[in-house]
Amino acid sequence: MRKVLLPTLIIIAASLLVIRIFYLQVIDDSFKLKSENNAIKIKYDYPERGYIYDRYGKLLVANQSSYDIMVIPRDIKEDLNVTEFCQLLNITKEDYYKRIEKAKVYSPRLPSVFLAQLNKSEFAAFQEKIRKYEGFYFQKRSLRDYEVDYGANIFGFITQVNEKLIARNPYYNSGDLIGKQGVEESYEEILRGIKGVKYIQKDKYNREIGSYKDGKYDTIAVQGEDITLTIDAELQKYGEELMINKRGGIVALEPKSGEILALVTAPSYDPGILVGRQRSKNYTLLYHDSIAKPLYDRGLLAEYPPGSPFKILTGLVALQEGVIDENFSVSCHHGFSYARGRFMRCHCSGGQLQLHRAIYQSCNSYFATSYMRTINKYTKPAAAVDVWSNHLKTFGLGEFMGYDLPTGKRGKIPTSKTYKRMYPNGGWRSTAIVSNAIGQGEVVMTPIQLANMMATVANQGYYYTPHIIKKIEGEKIDAKFTTKHTTSIDKKYFPPIISGLFDVYNMGTASRLRVEGIDICGKTGTAENYTKINGVRTKLKDHSIFVAFAPKDNPKIAIAIMIENGGFGATIAGPIASLMIEKYLKKKISRTDLETRVLNISLRSEYAKLGGMKEAEVIESTPKDSVLKAKIVTPKTPAPKTEPTKTAVDTTKKN
Amino acid sequence: MKNQSVKNNIDWISVIIYSALVILGWLNIYSSSLSSTEGTYEKQLIFIGCTIPLIFVVLFVDGKFYEKYASIIFIVSLLSLAGLFLFGKTIAGQRCWYAIGSFTLQPSEFAKAATSLALAKYLSDTQINLKETNRQLQALAIIFLPVMLILPQPDPGSALIYSVFILVLFREGLPSWYVWTGFITILLFVLTLVLETYAVILIAAGVLAIIYFKGRVVDRNLLLSTILLAIISGFVLSVDYVFDHVFKQHHRDRFNILLGKTVDMKGIGYNTNQSEIAIGSGGWLGKGFLQGTQTKGGFVPEQHTDYIYTTVGEEWGFAGSSIVIILFVCLFLRIIYLAERQKTKFSRVYGYCVASILFIHFFVNIAMVIGIFPTIGVPLPFFSYGGSGLWGFTILLFIFLKMDANKVNEW
C-alpha cells in the first residue's frame, strides 16, 4: 500500500492535467479566437474604386484623395516646432493642444486621427515636412469625386456597410465602404476591386513587430475596374434641367440595344453632397423627406396606371387575336356605352373611327370595343384574360425587367387569378374589366416599362432588356442584355399602330409639338391619382404621361415621361419628350421658346398641397452649372413675413 | 562479475527521457525568447552545455561518496541558504541569488538534492523506526531546516516543494494519519475559501456524526469526536482569519482568481488568463514551432521560465502537451521502479525523494499554468530557463542514476 501511493498520485495528477489541457485546447475553442484578437492585427489596403464614364467616354465619377493626419502622442518629440506645424496645417495653437490632448485621452500609444479629410492642396505643404514631425503620419483615403452635379440616382452613393451586411458577407468589415443604390450598388464588386490584407504580428503593448508568418497569408489589393455607362451625359443633364420645379421621371432607351440613354428622376440632388464631412447631415435630410423623396428613383419605381399609351398594346393584342383589323371601324358618340347604365366618356372628335384615327385621337370607345372583342372571343372570360395577359407579358410587363439597377417595381398586369380574387364568386365578364383597355383598371406600369414598350413598338416586336452598363474594362457585360426578346405579336401588326402614333404629332393630341426634320411617334396619357389631405381622400391633378420614339424609320430613341400632377399629357410631358428627342438626335434645340416655356413651368404650388420639408428642398438640387437655369424667371418672392412680435402680455392668470 | 563501468550500468531509459526533456525545453525557450534581445536561449544553451561536465563529475565520483558525505553536503547547503541573508542578491523582491559576475546562482535549487541526501542518510540508519514520535520529529526537522531558511527569502514556491517529503516518509513507515491529516487539511482549506465558514463546520460535524453512529458502539468515543470537531472548527476559523488578515492582498488574489471569485483579466488575472489563451489556442496539433502568436507577442509573462509550458501548449497543441506529460510520467515511474529495486535503503529513499521532488514541481507548475492551481513560482524541471534550476535537477537525478548504476558494487 505504501509503495503504491506515489505512483497512484502521479498517474491521477497527470490525468487531471491532461483532461484540463484537453478541455482548454480541444473542447473550448473560445481561446483560439481570443488569441487571434490578441496577437494579430489585420491591416487592409483599400484599392481605388473604378471610374464611371458615360457612353461617349466622358468621365462622370472619379476619385479624390483625402488625407487624415494621424498622431501617436507618445512619439511626439519635445522640440517640435508647434508654431510652424500649426501654420502648415492652418490650425491655431490652442486647437493643436486640444487635439493632442484628445488623442492622449484615447491612447498615448495608439494612433488616432489628428485632423481628418484634408484635400490635396491643404495637405501638400504639410507633406513635404511630415518627416520632421515624429509621431505624426498620414493615412490616405479615397473618396468619390463627382465630375458632374447630376445623375445622382444613376450613380448612387458610397456609405459605410451596416452590421447586417457584415454578418452576411464575409468580405466586409466594420467601417468598410460600400456602394448603395444606382450603379455603385449594382456594380459594387466590379467597382470596388478587392482589398488587400496584411497580417501584422503584435506584441503585448499592441506594437507591431513584423508581418505574421512572413506574409504568407497576405494578399495584394486588386484595383477596381472602370465602367462605361450607356448614359448620354448631355441628355441626362438636359432632362434633369427640364425637370426643374417638377416631380417625375424620364426614361430614354436606345431601342436597337436596350441601352438606357437617360434616367431622370426629379427632385434629385448633387451627388457631391454625399461625400466628405457633410455627408451624413445631407443624407439624413434627403432620407427623411418622405414627400418629395429625392432618393426615390421615379423612373424605375413610380407605378401608375399608364392611361392612354396602353391603348397601343390593346390595339396590338386585338390585331394579333384577329378581332379587329386596320379597317375595323367603331362609331364614337363622345363616349362608349358598354353596359346598361355604364358609359365611358371619350374626347375624340367622334364619328366613324378606324384604327389609325382611333390612335391619334386616343378614342376610348374604339379601344374599349377592341378589348371587349378580344375578351369575348373566348367563351370563358378567365381564359381570355390569360391570353391577353400572356401577350402583354412578352413585352416584359408585370415583372421585374431584369435591368442592372438595384431598385425596381413589377408593375401589374392582371390575370384570371387577379379577378378570381376580386370576384370570388365569379360571374365577371368583359364589361367588368373594360377599363384595362384604356390603361386604367388593374393595369399598372413604371416609366421604364413604358419606355421599353415604346422601344418594342419601335423595333416592331422585339426588345433587349434595358441596361445601363455599356462596357466593363476587361469583362463582358451580362449576356442577358444581348439576348433578344421577341413579343407574341406578329411584326406585321406594328406598322398600322406606328403610323397612328406618327400622326399623334401630325394631327393628334401632340400636333403642336412637332420637331422640324424628325419624325416622332408618340402617345399622350394621364394617370389619375389621389392622396389623403387631412384624412380626406382628395383627387389631385392627373399625372402627365408621354411616350414616344423617333425617328419613325430606324428609331434611335424611345422615351417615357411621367410628370407628377402635370395634368394632360400634352401640356408638360409631351413638350419635354420632344425636347429630349431633339436634344438627342440633333444635339441642339431649335425651339428655344418651347424650351424656355417648359423650364418655367413650376408645379411647386401643386406639390405644396402635399406638404414637405423645407430644409431638404434646399439640397434637392438641380444642375448647378446649368446655362439653362438662367432662363428660368424666378418670381420675386415677397419678403418673408415676420411674425408680429407679441407685445401684449398675457395677464389672465396673474390676477 | 558484471561489467562495473557506469556506461554499461547506467539506466539509459532515464538518461534518454532526461535528454529529450532538456532538448524540448530548450526548443521552447528558443521560441519564446526569439523576439527578446537578452540572449536568453543562448545562455540556456551554455547552461545545458555545462550540464555535461557536471554529469560526468556526478557519475565518476565514488559511489559511496554521497552516502558518506550526505551530512556535510546538507550542512554546506544550509550554510549557502543562510549566507543569502548576508551576501544574497535581491531580484524582484526575492533574496534568492548569489551573483557571480553576470551569472546568478540560486542555492535553494541545490538544497533539494542536499536535503534528499540528508533524509536518505537519516532514514537508512537501521535503528530508525518512524513509528516513534521522536524519530518522526527528527525526520521532519531535517525537512524543515531548509524550509525555515527559504521561506523568509521569501520564496514560498520553493518552500512548498518540501512538503512532498511527507510522501517519502510515508513510504518509509510514517503513520498514515499524517497523510490523511495533510489531505484533510488541504481539503478543509479549499472548502473554507470556497464556502462560508459555518457551512464547512456544519459539514465537518455531519461527517463526524455519521462516522460516530455508523461505527461500532465499542469504538464510539464522544470525547474524541468532540475534540476533533473543535480542532476542525478552530482550523477553519483560523484559515478564515489567516486568509483575511495574515495573507497579503496578492496572495488572496491568487486564490480568488483560481476559485473564480475575482475576474480581472487585465490586472491580477492577467497571467493565468493569458497562459490559458496561449495554451487554449493550440488546438489538437498546435500552431507549429516558432509560430505561436501569443508566444511571439510576449503576452504571457515569464514565458521562458515558469510559464514555458504555455509555449508547448500553443505551438505543439494537445499532442505536444500530452507527450511532454507522458515523458515526465514515464521518468517518474521509472525512477520509482529503480528506487524500489535498490539494495540499500539509502539509495531507495533517495530515489523516492528524486521522484517526489520532480513530480511536485511538474504538477504544481503545469497546474498553475493551466489555471487549476494558484500562481506559485515553481519551475518546470529541465524545461524552465535558468542555470541553477537545470543544474540542481540534473545533479538531483544523476546522483540517483549513479547510485543505481553502482548497485552491483553493493554488498
Contacts between the chains, C-beta under 8 A, distances in Angstrom:
chain1	res1	chain2	res2	distance
A	2	B	170	6.2
A	2	B	171	5.2
A	2	B	173	7.5
A	3	B	171	6.8
A	3	B	340	6.6
A	5	B	167	6.6
A	5	B	170	6.4
A	5	B	171	7.2
A	5	B	179	7.5
A	6	B	167	5.5
A	6	B	171	6.8
A	6	B	336	6.1
A	6	B	352	7.1
A	6	B	355	6.5
A	6	B	356	6.5
A	6	B	359	7.5
A	7	B	332	7.9
A	7	B	333	6.0
A	7	B	336	5.7
A	9	B	167	7.4
A	9	B	359	7.6
A	10	B	329	6.1
A	10	B	332	5.1
A	10	B	333	6.8
A	10	B	336	8.0
A	10	B	355	7.9
A	10	B	359	5.5
A	11	B	329	7.0
A	13	B	359	7.5
A	13	B	363	4.8
A	13	B	367	7.9
A	14	B	325	5.5
A	14	B	326	7.9
A	14	B	328	7.4
A	14	B	329	4.7
A	14	B	363	8.0
A	16	B	367	7.8
A	16	B	372	7.4
A	17	B	325	5.9
A	17	B	363	7.3
A	17	B	366	5.2
A	17	B	367	6.5
A	17	B	370	6.8
A	18	B	321	7.8
A	18	B	322	5.8
A	18	B	325	5.8
A	20	B	367	8.0
A	20	B	370	5.0
A	20	B	371	7.8
A	20	B	372	5.7
A	21	B	279	6.8
A	21	B	313	6.8
A	21	B	318	6.4
A	21	B	321	5.0
A	21	B	322	7.2
A	21	B	325	7.8
A	21	B	370	5.9
A	22	B	318	6.1
A	24	B	276	6.1
A	24	B	279	5.3
A	24	B	280	4.3
A	24	B	313	7.5
A	24	B	370	6.2
A	25	B	279	6.4
A	25	B	280	5.9
A	25	B	282	5.0
A	25	B	283	5.7
A	25	B	284	7.1
A	25	B	313	6.7
A	25	B	317	6.2
A	25	B	318	4.5
A	25	B	321	7.0
A	26	B	283	6.8
A	26	B	284	6.2
A	26	B	318	5.6
A	28	B	280	6.2
A	29	B	280	7.9
A	29	B	283	7.8
A	30	B	280	7.4
A	31	B	276	6.4
A	31	B	277	5.0
A	31	B	279	7.4
A	31	B	280	2.5
A	31	B	281	5.0
A	32	B	280	6.8
A	32	B	281	4.6
A	32	B	283	6.5
A	34	B	277	4.8
A	34	B	280	7.6
A	34	B	281	7.2
A	35	B	277	5.2
A	35	B	278	6.8
A	35	B	280	7.5
A	35	B	281	3.5
A	35	B	293	5.9
A	35	B	294	5.3
A	35	B	314	7.7
A	36	B	281	7.7
A	36	B	293	7.4
A	38	B	277	6.4
A	38	B	293	7.4
A	38	B	294	6.5
A	38	B	297	6.9
A	38	B	299	5.9
A	39	B	293	3.7
A	39	B	294	5.6
A	39	B	296	7.0
A	39	B	297	4.1
A	39	B	299	6.5
A	40	B	293	5.8
A	201	B	293	6.6
A	201	B	296	5.7
A	201	B	297	6.5
A	202	B	297	5.7
A	203	B	35	7.2
A	203	B	296	7.7
A	203	B	297	4.6
A	203	B	298	5.0
A	203	B	299	7.6
A	204	B	297	5.8
A	204	B	298	5.2
A	204	B	299	4.7
A	209	B	35	6.4
A	209	B	296	7.2
A	209	B	297	7.3
A	212	B	293	7.2
A	213	B	291	6.8
